[in-house]
Amino acid sequence: MTEKTDKTLLLVDGSSYLYRAYHALPDLRGPDNFPTGAIHGMVGMMKWLRDRIPCEHAACVFDAKGPTFRDEWYAEYKATRTAMPEDLARQIEPIHEVVKLLGWPVLEVPGVEADDVIGTLACAAANGGHKVVISTGDKDLAQLVTPQVSLINTMSKPPEVLDIAGVVAKFGVPPERIIDYLTLIGDSVDNVPGVDKVGPKTAVKWIAEHGSLEGVIAAAAGMKGAVGENLRRALDWLPQGRRLITVVTDCDLSGHVLDWPAFESLAFRDIDREGLLAFYSRYGLKSLRRELETSTPSTPDEGGAPDVAVDDLFGPAPERRYDTVLTHEALDAWVAKISAAPLTAIDTETDSLDAMVARLVGISISVAPGEAAYIPLRHSYAGAPDQLDTDEVLARLKPWLENPDAPKLGQNIKYDIHVFANAGILIRGYVHDTMLQSYVLEAHKPHSLESLALRHLGRSGLSYEDVCGKGVHQIPFGQVEVTRAGEYSCEDSEMTLQVHQALWPKLETERGLREVYERIEMPVAQVLQRIERTGVLIDSIVLSAQSQELGERMMALEREAHELAGQPFN
């Protein structure tokens, strides 16, 4: 472990940790059925971070309830965000309490976003000669990186550290141009529009050519094509977008940091051992209490560990080897791989959510954790690379796709079966569907691949909005750059395979659940697909007779009930 220094300030984006803990752990319950999964996860994750980034001063910063100054600037700010899950909302106050008991200073400033509190603290500490480490997964905070300030994203596997060189490598621009970059592309998470149809590649190109957002704006009149016209249409908005995206670094934290503008009050404290024992008892956290009771009282930050190992949330992921298949030789190599694989995960990318009309834009396949390939078929943006002919690719894959003895896996296979049928392929050999596995094991939980990966793998990948945008700015998948599309699609197929490896052993050992999955859910999914595709033949005469019979029986039961009651009733 590194030597401690009072010249390091560790800042934690507490709100991102809340969601991470909630999604990554099972639905644990305490007394009176109170949800405790996020509490378990938060305890372990805060301990993990404190152990690995030793320092004397720190703060865990949470967003406060209610509007902030940005809501006054722009009424639609964050308007598209969904409400916090109720079970997580119930755990907020206990999480704040336990983080404090673990020795962490906690900050929550009404009217000010956590990002701005973090930015203000980081700027003040760096100006005072401190090194600052910010633990976050928020790309907006990359604008704060300097020689004294770095970011660590513990949500990546392995954890991603961003210094100045790391920001340039990830985004293509230095930290001082992140605001310009984000202003141009917009921020769909916070509902901040950018320039229509301008993605990361164009934004980086413009900033490289013109030096800054101001330079891009100055050159707007001479910009050619549709993107130039889109830029000119956005000129009046861009100053407001920049204002919304800029992290404020001079907030008045008086009354929240006791000795502000100094921050000795943010010194780490020893854990409150007795307080923790009482807290663990109150919420039925038996494993955490047992761990603490058997620990050495003098241990400064002993708080127990969650039922799910914390290193499972942050441990190393398999090295990623993602291929983009653009040649017949590469296609043949992958056909050989999937033909020899004991199980292959498939994911389709299409031009519609309507399964009955969706056309293939690309296909991804994965045969092992970290190993996947994307076969682009119909990417049609200006400058798109030459792609293999769709009919030739499908003809090459068809024998394997239609082979019932070639085991296949998917996430929501009913949709993909329709998509392949639209292309003239009757896909067979599906033996697993991770969405149905989740439904059988945890019916009360979300079943999207994103939720499953967070909950069971501790992984998060690119979202559809990350690659296509959101709302009026969303582009068709066929307009997404092939490299970016490949990363997104390969992640989906490869994570599907890993989620299956996490869920199937649980199903396999539960005889009753396994029977429901194998004998009901999997066959019914494919029956429903056929019904959706071909319809259902109904004998109208038999149906009419059944309706008459049921109606007469209902009337007889009603009369009998009235006789038993001694009078009619509604």
Backbone torsions as a table, in degrees:
resi	resn	phi	psi	omega
1	MET	NA	142.9	-178.0
2	THR	-69.1	153.6	179.0
3	GLU	-69.3	139.5	-178.9
4	LYS	-73.8	150.3	176.3
5	THR	-143.1	141.1	177.8
6	ASP	-80.4	5.8	179.1
7	LYS	-99.4	15.7	176.1
8	THR	-121.7	131.3	175.1
9	LEU	-112.6	124.1	179.8
10	LEU	-103.8	120.5	-179.3
11	LEU	-115.9	133.9	-176.8
12	VAL	-118.5	128.7	173.7
13	ASP	-76.5	87.5	-170.6
14	GLY	-61.2	-33.1	-177.4
15	SER	-65.3	-37.9	178.0
16	SER	-68.1	-33.1	177.5
17	TYR	-66.8	-36.4	178.3
18	LEU	-56.6	-51.6	-177.5
19	TYR	-66.4	-38.0	179.6
20	ARG	-60.4	-47.6	-178.9
21	ALA	-64.0	-40.3	-178.1
22	TYR	-64.1	-44.7	-175.7
23	HIS	-80.8	-25.8	-171.3
24	ALA	-83.8	-23.1	-175.7
25	LEU	-107.9	160.9	178.7
26	PRO	-65.1	171.8	179.2
27	ASP	-81.5	79.6	-178.6
28	LEU	-80.8	149.1	-177.4
29	ARG	-133.8	143.8	177.0
30	GLY	-109.0	-156.3	179.1
31	PRO	-57.6	146.5	-179.7
32	ASP	58.1	26.5	176.8
33	ASN	64.4	24.8	-179.6
34	PHE	-72.3	131.9	-178.9
35	PRO	-69.0	135.5	-177.4
36	THR	-132.8	3.6	-176.8
37	GLY	-59.1	-45.9	-179.5
38	ALA	-65.6	-34.5	177.7
39	ILE	-63.4	-47.8	177.0
40	HIS	-53.8	-51.8	-176.3
41	GLY	-63.2	-39.9	-177.5
42	MET	-64.5	-41.7	178.0
43	VAL	-57.4	-51.7	-177.4
44	GLY	-65.7	-39.3	-177.0
45	MET	-69.7	-38.4	178.0
46	MET	-68.1	-37.8	175.4
47	LYS	-63.5	-43.1	-179.7
48	TRP	-57.3	-46.2	-177.1
49	LEU	-68.2	-43.1	-179.1
50	ARG	-64.5	-36.6	179.5
51	ASP	-67.6	-32.9	-171.5
52	ARG	-98.3	-14.8	175.5
53	ILE	-127.7	78.1	-176.5
54	PRO	-65.3	137.6	177.3
55	CYS	-166.7	170.7	-178.9
56	GLU	-99.4	-21.8	-176.9
57	HIS	-124.5	142.7	-177.4
58	ALA	-163.2	166.4	171.7
59	ALA	-154.9	138.8	171.6
60	CYS	-103.5	116.7	-170.3
61	VAL	-108.0	128.0	179.3
62	PHE	-115.4	151.8	170.2
63	ASP	-70.7	135.6	175.4
64	ALA	-83.8	159.2	175.8
65	LYS	-67.4	153.9	173.2
66	GLY	94.8	172.6	-176.8
67	PRO	-71.8	161.8	175.8
68	THR	-121.7	179.1	-178.7
69	PHE	-62.8	-25.0	178.7
70	ARG	-69.5	-30.4	175.9
71	ASP	-63.9	-31.7	176.2
72	GLU	-71.7	-34.4	179.9
73	TRP	-70.6	-36.3	-171.4
74	TYR	-148.9	110.7	-172.7
75	ALA	-63.0	-25.8	-177.6
76	GLU	-91.6	7.3	-178.6
77	TYR	-60.7	124.7	-179.7
78	LYS	58.9	20.4	-174.7
79	ALA	-68.2	-20.1	-176.5
80	THR	-92.4	-1.3	-179.3
81	ARG	-71.9	142.1	177.1
82	THR	-81.5	157.5	-179.1
83	ALA	-66.7	150.6	176.5
84	MET	-62.8	136.4	176.7
85	PRO	-54.4	139.8	-175.3
86	GLU	-58.6	-40.9	-178.9
87	ASP	-64.5	-31.6	176.4
88	LEU	-74.7	-42.4	-179.3
89	ALA	-57.6	-36.3	-179.6
90	ARG	-68.0	-20.9	-176.9
91	GLN	-95.4	-1.9	-175.9
92	ILE	-61.2	-53.9	-177.8
93	GLU	-61.9	-45.6	175.8
94	PRO	-60.1	-34.6	178.7
95	ILE	-66.1	-45.1	176.5
96	HIS	-56.4	-43.2	-178.4
97	GLU	-62.9	-46.9	-175.2
98	VAL	-72.1	-32.2	176.4
99	VAL	-61.9	-41.1	176.7
100	LYS	-64.8	-42.4	179.4
101	LEU	-62.4	-28.6	177.8
102	LEU	-78.3	0.4	174.6
103	GLY	99.2	4.2	-178.5
104	TRP	-88.8	130.6	167.2
105	PRO	-65.8	136.3	-178.3
106	VAL	-117.6	133.1	178.6
107	LEU	-123.1	138.4	176.1
108	GLU	-150.5	108.0	-171.1
109	VAL	-109.5	111.5	-179.6
110	PRO	-57.4	136.2	177.5
111	GLY	81.9	-4.0	-177.8
112	VAL	-127.9	129.3	178.9
113	GLU	-69.0	152.5	178.6
114	ALA	-56.8	-37.9	179.4
115	ASP	-57.4	-39.9	-178.1
116	ASP	-73.3	-35.2	174.8
117	VAL	-64.3	-45.2	178.7
118	ILE	-62.3	-44.5	179.2
119	GLY	-61.0	-41.6	-179.8
120	THR	-65.5	-46.3	178.6
121	LEU	-62.9	-42.9	-178.3
122	ALA	-63.3	-43.0	-179.0
123	CYS	-65.0	-45.2	-179.6
124	ALA	-63.5	-42.4	-179.3
125	ALA	-67.0	-44.7	180.0
126	ALA	-62.4	-40.9	178.1
127	ASN	-65.0	-25.6	177.9
128	GLY	-89.0	7.1	176.2
129	GLY	92.0	9.8	178.8
130	HIS	-87.7	152.1	164.7
131	LYS	-85.6	140.7	-178.2
132	VAL	-124.8	131.9	173.5
133	VAL	-119.5	124.7	-179.8
134	ILE	-110.9	121.7	178.4
135	SER	-95.3	111.8	-175.3
136	THR	-161.5	160.0	170.1
137	GLY	-112.2	10.5	-175.2
138	ASP	-86.7	117.8	-178.5
139	LYS	-64.9	-26.0	-179.2
140	ASP	-58.3	-33.3	-175.3
141	LEU	-75.0	-6.1	174.5
142	ALA	-61.8	-21.0	177.7
143	GLN	-67.6	-15.7	-178.3
144	LEU	-87.8	-10.6	-173.9
145	VAL	-67.0	131.7	177.2
146	THR	-142.0	-178.3	174.1
147	PRO	-58.8	-22.8	-178.9
148	GLN	-98.4	-17.7	-173.1
149	VAL	-118.7	128.7	176.6
150	SER	-131.9	161.8	177.9
151	LEU	-112.3	149.1	169.0
152	ILE	-130.1	127.6	177.9
153	ASN	-105.7	96.2	-179.0
154	THR	-73.1	-5.3	178.6
155	MET	-83.2	-11.8	174.6
156	SER	-88.2	157.9	177.3
157	LYS	-124.9	114.5	-7.8
158	PRO	-69.5	167.4	-179.5
159	PRO	-53.2	136.1	-175.5
160	GLU	-96.2	126.7	177.8
161	VAL	-107.9	127.8	-179.3
162	LEU	-116.6	106.7	165.7
163	ASP	-98.6	-164.4	-177.6
164	ILE	-60.1	-46.6	-179.7
165	ALA	-64.4	-36.3	179.6
166	GLY	-66.3	-37.4	177.1
167	VAL	-64.3	-44.5	179.2
168	VAL	-61.5	-43.5	-178.5
169	ALA	-65.0	-36.3	-176.0
170	LYS	-81.4	-42.9	-172.3
171	PHE	-106.0	-18.0	-179.1
172	GLY	87.5	-0.7	176.9
173	VAL	-135.7	155.1	177.4
174	PRO	-74.9	166.6	-177.2
175	PRO	-54.9	-36.6	-177.8
176	GLU	-70.2	-8.3	177.5
177	ARG	-111.9	4.9	179.1
178	ILE	-61.8	-39.7	179.2
179	ILE	-61.3	-44.4	178.4
180	ASP	-61.1	-44.9	-179.0
181	TYR	-60.0	-49.1	-178.2
182	LEU	-69.5	-32.3	177.3
183	THR	-63.3	-38.5	-178.9
184	LEU	-72.6	-42.5	-176.3
185	ILE	-87.7	-18.0	-177.3
186	GLY	80.1	171.6	179.4
187	ASP	-132.0	98.3	-176.1
188	SER	-66.0	-28.5	-179.6
189	VAL	-63.9	-41.8	-179.8
190	ASP	-95.5	5.0	179.8
191	ASN	60.3	43.0	175.7
192	VAL	-106.3	108.6	-178.6
193	PRO	-65.5	152.3	171.0
194	GLY	-114.7	-146.8	175.1
195	VAL	-89.3	127.2	-176.8
196	ASP	-54.7	131.8	176.7
197	LYS	70.0	10.7	176.7
198	VAL	-100.6	117.1	178.5
199	GLY	-107.7	-172.1	-177.1
200	PRO	-55.4	-41.5	-175.7
201	LYS	-63.8	-46.7	179.3
202	THR	-66.4	-40.9	179.9
203	ALA	-61.1	-45.1	179.0
204	VAL	-62.2	-42.3	-179.7
205	LYS	-61.7	-47.4	-179.2
206	TRP	-62.6	-43.7	-178.7
207	ILE	-66.5	-38.1	177.2
208	ALA	-64.0	-38.5	-177.3
209	GLU	-77.2	-36.4	-171.6
210	HIS	-114.4	-1.9	170.2
211	GLY	89.3	-33.5	-175.4
212	SER	-167.2	174.8	175.8
213	LEU	-61.6	-40.4	177.9
214	GLU	-59.9	-40.1	178.7
215	GLY	-66.1	-38.6	177.7
216	VAL	-64.3	-44.4	179.6
217	ILE	-61.7	-41.6	-179.4
218	ALA	-64.3	-30.2	-178.0
219	ALA	-91.3	1.5	-172.6
220	ALA	-58.4	-38.1	-176.3
221	ALA	-59.9	-30.7	-177.9
222	GLY	-96.8	2.1	-179.9
223	MET	-70.6	132.9	-176.8
224	LYS	-98.0	162.7	172.4
225	GLY	77.4	-172.5	-176.6
226	ALA	-64.9	-37.5	-178.7
227	VAL	-67.2	-34.3	176.0
228	GLY	-63.6	-42.4	178.0
229	GLU	-65.4	-39.9	177.7
230	ASN	-63.5	-39.4	177.8
231	LEU	-62.0	-45.3	-179.0
232	ARG	-63.9	-35.1	177.8
233	ARG	-68.1	-25.5	-176.1
234	ALA	-92.7	-3.2	-172.4
235	LEU	-57.1	-40.0	-178.9
236	ASP	-69.0	-27.2	-178.2
237	TRP	-83.0	-32.9	-168.4
238	LEU	-54.7	-40.7	177.2
239	PRO	-60.3	-38.0	177.6
240	GLN	-68.8	-42.3	176.7
241	GLY	-58.7	-43.5	178.7
242	ARG	-61.8	-41.3	179.9
243	ARG	-61.7	-43.1	-178.9
244	LEU	-66.9	-35.2	-174.5
245	ILE	-82.9	-22.6	-177.6
246	THR	-71.7	125.3	175.4
247	VAL	-74.3	127.8	179.6
248	VAL	-78.0	132.2	-175.0
249	THR	-118.3	14.8	-179.5
250	ASP	-133.8	36.9	177.6
251	CYS	-67.1	148.6	175.3
252	ASP	-85.4	109.1	-177.4
253	LEU	-99.6	13.6	176.5
254	SER	-58.3	137.7	-178.6
255	GLY	87.9	-11.9	177.7
256	HIS	-115.6	-41.5	168.5
257	VAL	-105.0	110.7	-163.4
258	LEU	-57.0	-38.5	-176.5
259	ASP	-106.2	23.3	-177.8
260	TRP	-53.5	136.6	12.9
261	PRO	-87.1	3.6	168.7
262	ALA	-79.4	171.5	179.7
263	PHE	-144.6	40.8	173.2
264	GLU	-64.1	-25.4	179.0
265	SER	-67.9	-10.6	177.8
266	LEU	-94.9	18.3	176.6
267	ALA	-68.2	139.4	173.1
268	PHE	-57.8	143.2	175.4
269	ARG	-113.2	162.1	171.0
270	ASP	-66.4	155.7	178.1
271	ILE	-67.5	153.5	174.1
272	ASP	-91.7	91.2	-172.5
273	ARG	-60.2	-48.6	-178.7
274	GLU	-66.3	-39.1	177.9
275	GLY	-63.2	-39.7	178.4
276	LEU	-65.8	-43.1	179.2
277	LEU	-59.7	-42.4	178.6
278	ALA	-66.6	-40.4	179.6
279	PHE	-63.0	-47.0	-179.0
280	TYR	-62.2	-37.4	178.3
281	SER	-67.5	-41.8	-176.7
282	ARG	-61.8	-37.4	-176.9
283	TYR	-102.2	10.4	175.7
284	GLY	67.3	31.7	-178.5
285	LEU	-90.5	73.5	-169.9
286	LYS	-64.1	-41.8	-177.5
287	SER	-66.1	-37.8	178.5
288	LEU	-68.2	-41.3	178.7
289	ARG	-64.9	-43.4	-179.8
290	ARG	-60.9	-41.9	179.2
291	GLU	-62.4	-43.9	-178.4
292	LEU	-69.0	-39.1	-179.5
293	GLU	-63.1	-32.1	-177.5
294	THR	-92.6	0.3	-178.9
295	SER	-87.2	166.2	177.6
296	THR	-75.4	125.9	-175.9
297	PRO	-56.8	-27.9	-176.1
298	SER	-81.5	-8.9	179.1
299	THR	-61.2	123.2	-168.7
300	PRO	-68.8	-28.6	-172.3
301	ASP	-133.6	33.1	-178.7
302	GLU	-74.9	124.5	179.5
303	GLY	-140.0	8.5	-178.5
304	GLY	84.1	-178.1	-179.2
305	ALA	-138.1	151.3	179.1
306	PRO	-70.7	165.4	179.6
307	ASP	-61.4	-29.5	173.8
308	VAL	-95.2	126.8	-177.5
309	ALA	-56.7	133.0	-178.2
310	VAL	-64.0	-35.3	179.0
311	ASP	-62.8	-20.8	174.7
312	ASP	-66.6	-26.1	179.8
313	LEU	-80.7	-30.7	-172.4
314	PHE	-120.8	-1.5	-173.8
315	GLY	-66.2	172.6	-175.7
316	PRO	-67.0	139.4	175.4
317	ALA	-94.5	159.6	176.7
318	PRO	-62.2	146.4	177.4
319	GLU	-60.7	135.5	-176.0
320	ARG	-89.0	129.6	175.1
321	ARG	-127.7	90.2	-177.7
322	TYR	-104.4	126.2	178.5
323	ASP	-106.1	146.4	168.3
324	THR	-109.5	119.6	-172.1
325	VAL	-90.0	109.2	-178.7
326	LEU	-123.4	-1.4	-179.3
327	THR	-129.2	159.0	177.5
328	HIS	-64.5	-34.5	179.9
329	GLU	-63.9	-43.3	179.4
330	ALA	-66.6	-37.9	177.9
331	LEU	-63.6	-44.4	178.9
332	ASP	-61.3	-39.2	-179.6
333	ALA	-63.4	-40.3	-179.5
334	TRP	-76.2	-31.3	173.8
335	VAL	-61.5	-39.7	177.3
336	ALA	-64.3	-40.0	-179.5
337	LYS	-64.7	-47.5	-176.8
338	ILE	-71.6	-27.8	177.7
339	SER	-68.6	-29.4	-178.6
340	ALA	-93.8	-14.7	-173.7
341	ALA	-74.6	143.4	176.7
342	PRO	-70.1	-22.9	178.4
343	LEU	-159.5	135.2	179.7
344	THR	-125.5	130.8	175.2
345	ALA	-89.9	137.5	-179.3
346	ILE	-123.0	140.9	173.1
347	ASP	-137.8	137.3	179.3
348	THR	-108.2	144.0	170.5
349	GLU	-112.6	133.4	-170.6
350	THR	-135.3	179.9	179.3
351	ASP	-104.3	10.6	-178.9
352	SER	-161.0	147.8	172.6
353	LEU	-81.0	-14.7	177.3
354	ASP	-79.0	105.3	-174.0
355	ALA	-59.2	-26.9	-175.2
356	MET	-74.6	-19.3	-177.9
357	VAL	-123.0	-5.9	-174.3
358	ALA	-62.5	134.9	175.5
359	ARG	-105.6	145.6	178.0
360	LEU	-65.5	131.3	169.9
361	VAL	-105.7	-27.5	178.5
362	GLY	-171.9	164.3	179.9
363	ILE	-133.3	135.9	171.7
364	SER	-118.9	148.3	-179.7
365	ILE	-136.8	145.2	179.2
366	SER	-137.9	136.0	-178.1
367	VAL	-115.6	-10.7	-178.4
368	ALA	-159.7	154.5	176.7
369	PRO	-54.0	129.1	179.1
370	GLY	84.5	-5.5	-175.4
371	GLU	-123.2	120.1	-178.2
372	ALA	-156.5	165.8	177.7
373	ALA	-138.7	146.0	175.2
374	TYR	-115.7	129.2	178.7
375	ILE	-109.1	97.6	179.1
376	PRO	-73.5	141.1	-176.7
377	LEU	-124.2	-39.4	-173.4
378	ARG	-137.6	47.1	173.0
379	HIS	-86.0	123.9	-167.6
380	SER	-127.2	22.4	179.4
381	TYR	-76.2	163.5	178.6
382	ALA	-62.2	127.1	-179.9
383	GLY	87.2	5.7	178.9
384	ALA	-63.4	142.7	179.6
385	PRO	-68.2	157.7	174.7
386	ASP	-62.6	134.2	-178.7
387	GLN	-118.5	156.0	178.9
388	LEU	-63.8	149.1	179.1
389	ASP	-62.0	130.4	-175.4
390	THR	-57.8	-46.8	-178.6
391	ASP	-62.4	-39.3	179.5
392	GLU	-66.2	-41.5	179.5
393	VAL	-63.5	-47.0	-178.2
394	LEU	-66.0	-35.8	176.7
395	ALA	-64.3	-37.2	179.9
396	ARG	-70.7	-34.8	-177.6
397	LEU	-86.8	-20.3	-170.9
398	LYS	-55.9	-45.4	179.7
399	PRO	-57.5	-39.6	179.3
400	TRP	-73.5	-43.7	-178.9
401	LEU	-61.3	-37.0	-177.0
402	GLU	-92.3	2.6	-179.9
403	ASN	-81.7	114.0	-178.2
404	PRO	-69.1	-15.4	-179.4
405	ASP	-94.2	3.3	176.2
406	ALA	-99.0	102.9	-171.9
407	PRO	-65.9	132.3	-177.1
408	LYS	-129.5	157.1	-176.7
409	LEU	-137.6	144.9	176.5
410	GLY	-150.4	174.8	172.5
411	GLN	-117.0	108.0	-172.6
412	ASN	68.5	67.0	-174.1
413	ILE	-67.0	-25.2	-178.5
414	LYS	-58.2	-41.7	178.3
415	TYR	-63.2	-47.4	-176.4
416	ASP	-67.1	-33.8	176.8
417	ILE	-61.6	-43.4	176.4
418	HIS	-60.3	-45.4	-176.4
419	VAL	-61.0	-44.8	178.5
420	PHE	-67.6	-35.8	177.3
421	ALA	-62.7	-36.5	176.2
422	ASN	-60.3	-26.8	-180.0
423	ALA	-95.0	7.9	177.4
424	GLY	84.9	19.7	-178.5
425	ILE	-118.5	126.3	175.9
426	LEU	-95.2	87.1	-174.5
427	ILE	-69.8	135.6	178.5
428	ARG	-135.6	164.9	177.9
429	GLY	99.8	6.4	176.0
430	TYR	-69.4	122.5	179.1
431	VAL	-113.7	-14.9	-178.7
432	HIS	-146.5	149.3	173.9
433	ASP	-138.9	114.2	-175.6
434	THR	-64.3	-31.2	177.7
435	MET	-63.3	-42.2	179.0
436	LEU	-72.2	-34.1	175.3
437	GLN	-59.3	-45.7	178.9
438	SER	-63.7	-41.2	-178.7
439	TYR	-61.2	-40.2	-179.8
440	VAL	-71.4	-40.6	-175.7
441	LEU	-79.9	-36.5	-170.5
442	GLU	-147.0	69.0	-173.2
443	ALA	-60.5	-26.7	-176.3
444	HIS	-83.3	-4.6	-176.8
445	LYS	-100.9	159.1	173.4
446	PRO	-63.8	148.3	-174.9
447	HIS	-116.3	9.1	177.3
448	SER	-66.7	155.1	179.7
449	LEU	-60.6	-37.7	178.9
450	GLU	-59.8	-45.8	179.3
451	SER	-65.7	-42.1	-179.1
452	LEU	-64.5	-42.0	-179.1
453	ALA	-64.8	-41.2	178.0
454	LEU	-65.7	-43.6	-173.4
455	ARG	-71.9	-39.1	-171.7
456	HIS	-108.3	-18.2	-179.4
457	LEU	-117.0	-14.9	-172.5
458	GLY	67.1	28.1	-176.8
459	ARG	-115.8	146.5	169.6
460	SER	-131.0	141.4	-180.0
461	GLY	-124.6	-168.8	177.4
462	LEU	-66.9	140.3	174.1
463	SER	-95.0	165.7	177.9
464	TYR	-59.6	-39.0	179.1
465	GLU	-66.6	-30.7	177.9
466	ASP	-60.9	-36.1	-175.5
467	VAL	-98.4	-27.6	-175.6
468	CYS	-110.5	-11.1	-175.3
469	GLY	85.3	-173.9	-173.4
470	LYS	-139.4	151.7	174.5
471	GLY	61.6	-136.2	-177.2
472	VAL	-68.1	-16.2	-178.3
473	HIS	-92.9	0.4	-176.3
474	GLN	-72.6	136.4	178.6
475	ILE	-107.0	155.2	174.8
476	PRO	-63.4	154.7	-178.1
477	PHE	-62.2	-30.7	178.9
478	GLY	-65.7	-13.9	177.5
479	GLN	-94.7	-3.8	179.1
480	VAL	-76.5	138.2	177.9
481	GLU	-55.4	136.6	-172.9
482	VAL	-57.6	-42.4	-179.4
483	THR	-61.8	-44.6	179.4
484	ARG	-66.4	-43.0	178.2
485	ALA	-61.1	-39.8	179.5
486	GLY	-64.3	-40.9	178.2
487	GLU	-62.1	-44.6	-179.5
488	TYR	-64.2	-48.6	-175.1
489	SER	-70.5	-40.8	177.7
490	CYS	-62.6	-39.4	176.0
491	GLU	-58.0	-43.3	-177.6
492	ASP	-62.7	-48.3	-178.7
493	SER	-68.5	-39.4	-177.7
494	GLU	-70.7	-38.9	176.9
495	MET	-69.0	-33.6	176.2
496	THR	-59.2	-43.4	178.7
497	LEU	-62.8	-42.8	-179.6
498	GLN	-69.1	-38.3	177.0
499	VAL	-62.3	-41.7	176.6
500	HIS	-58.5	-42.8	-179.9
501	GLN	-65.1	-23.7	176.7
502	ALA	-85.0	-36.9	-174.5
503	LEU	-87.4	-38.1	-173.0
504	TRP	-60.1	-42.7	178.0
505	PRO	-58.0	-32.2	178.4
506	LYS	-70.1	-40.9	178.1
507	LEU	-69.5	-38.7	-173.8
508	GLU	-61.6	-32.9	-176.1
509	THR	-90.3	-10.2	178.2
510	GLU	-100.9	98.2	-171.3
511	ARG	-56.0	-45.5	-177.8
512	GLY	-64.8	-45.3	-179.9
513	LEU	-66.9	-39.4	178.8
514	ARG	-61.4	-39.3	179.8
515	GLU	-65.6	-41.5	177.4
516	VAL	-60.7	-43.5	-178.0
517	TYR	-66.8	-50.2	-173.0
518	GLU	-78.6	-35.1	-173.3
519	ARG	-98.8	-15.6	-179.3
520	ILE	-119.1	-64.0	-170.8
521	GLU	-62.7	-50.6	-177.7
522	MET	-64.2	-48.9	178.6
523	PRO	-64.0	-39.7	-177.6
524	VAL	-64.7	-36.5	178.4
525	ALA	-57.0	-41.8	-178.1
526	GLN	-77.6	-29.4	173.7
527	VAL	-66.4	-44.1	178.3
528	LEU	-60.9	-37.6	178.5
529	GLN	-62.0	-42.2	179.8
530	ARG	-67.9	-37.3	178.0
531	ILE	-64.3	-45.1	179.0
532	GLU	-60.7	-35.2	-174.1
533	ARG	-81.5	-38.7	-172.5
534	THR	-112.1	-11.3	-177.5
535	GLY	84.4	-177.3	-177.8
536	VAL	-125.5	131.8	177.0
537	LEU	-84.2	120.8	-177.5
538	ILE	-113.8	131.4	173.1
539	ASP	-84.2	100.6	-173.0
540	SER	-63.5	-31.6	-180.0
541	ILE	-67.8	-45.6	178.6
542	VAL	-64.8	-41.6	179.9
543	LEU	-62.4	-41.3	179.2
544	SER	-64.5	-40.8	179.1
545	ALA	-64.8	-41.1	178.6
546	GLN	-63.9	-41.1	178.8
547	SER	-61.5	-43.1	179.2
548	GLN	-62.4	-43.7	-178.3
549	GLU	-64.4	-43.5	180.0
550	LEU	-66.3	-39.5	179.1
551	GLY	-61.9	-43.8	179.3
552	GLU	-64.1	-41.0	-179.6
553	ARG	-64.8	-40.0	179.0
554	MET	-63.1	-41.1	179.4
555	MET	-65.5	-37.2	179.2
556	ALA	-66.1	-41.5	178.8
557	LEU	-65.4	-37.3	179.0
558	GLU	-64.0	-44.5	178.8
559	ARG	-61.5	-42.2	-179.2
560	GLU	-63.2	-40.4	178.9
561	ALA	-64.3	-41.0	179.7
562	HIS	-64.8	-39.2	178.7
563	GLU	-63.9	-41.6	179.3
564	LEU	-65.3	-35.4	-178.8
565	ALA	-80.5	-19.2	-178.9
566	GLY	85.7	-1.5	178.1
567	GLN	-166.1	158.3	176.8
568	PRO	-69.2	153.9	175.5
569	PHE	-152.3	160.5	179.6
570	ASN	-83.2	NA	NA
